[in-house]
């Protein structure tokens, strides 16, 4: 996953399976599509879906929806746009995609700067993000990390978030130091070049362990509570598309909901589909796909078995942190209800 689009990179996979996977995932010059006509010969409507990194288990729902015909059943011809370094915000603003993935704290920050877009589905239903250091490091608590070097990703929200974590950990005057390393941040952590970085639970920690890298971790929600309750990542669309063409998005999200529900119930089968559809990138990393897929599938649904829903609390707390940290001016902070909608999800209602 990439935080170029707001989310953290997951290059432990690159450490484990080599640069070939990265090149295979990023080198695709053309998008994948699911066909142009339905089973009854009817016309399918194109839905552009932008990926935010190389093939990985967050995309189980996409590949399952294509393989199982869920998109086609909804009258959708999915155009899968491979990751090329552009963020979801850039692609939406330039009109090059209908759906994209982003890191939820991006949304209030970008809305405050004038980009009219919102989350239309949470990819996961749990926040799994953690601060991580090497298990062999001298750091035994989060407070000790204030003033040390963070292996970061150039995401503006990191500073106010991490400073707030340090305050909650008992640091009166937090000191934030970042080296922007992008997709090399985890490698730098493993090589003892930075003190700490950020990981996604069930992905980075699992892959790191499989790669022989042992971590010590602290869930961010332990310090920020409900202010860090948002999904790990979210599907986003422009306000204009949400209001002008909700039918297309609604049908696309219905297909995704069905496929993520399938993936949660049948992770082994979903992993096989993902690997088959991305053979050049994933064929030699089956153990990583299985381990991370089994862990991630558990995060897709609510206890009630629904996918995609969000609520105001997912954005209220983080917006407050970004305002207090100076990233957003209070007068320009969007209302949490502006940052998301559940209205396009199957059998979902606004909270």
Secondary structure, DSSP 8 states (H G I E B T S, - for coil): --GGGTS---THHHHHH-HHHHHHHH---S-EE--SB-TTS-B-EEEEEE-SSSS-GGGHHHHHHHHTTHHHHTTEEEEEE---S--HHHHHHTT--SBEEE-THHHHHHHHTT--EEEEEES-SS--EEEEEETTSS--SGGGGTTSEEEE-S-THHHHHHHHHHHHTT-SS---EEEE-GGGHHHHHHTTSSSBEEEETTTHHHHHHHTT--EEEEETHHHHGGGG-S-SSEEEEEHHHHHH-HHHHHHHHHHHHHHHHHHHH-HHHHHHHHHHHTHHHHTT-HHHHHHHHHHHHTTSB-TTS-BB---THHHHHHHHHHHHTTSS-GGG---GGGSB--TTSTT----
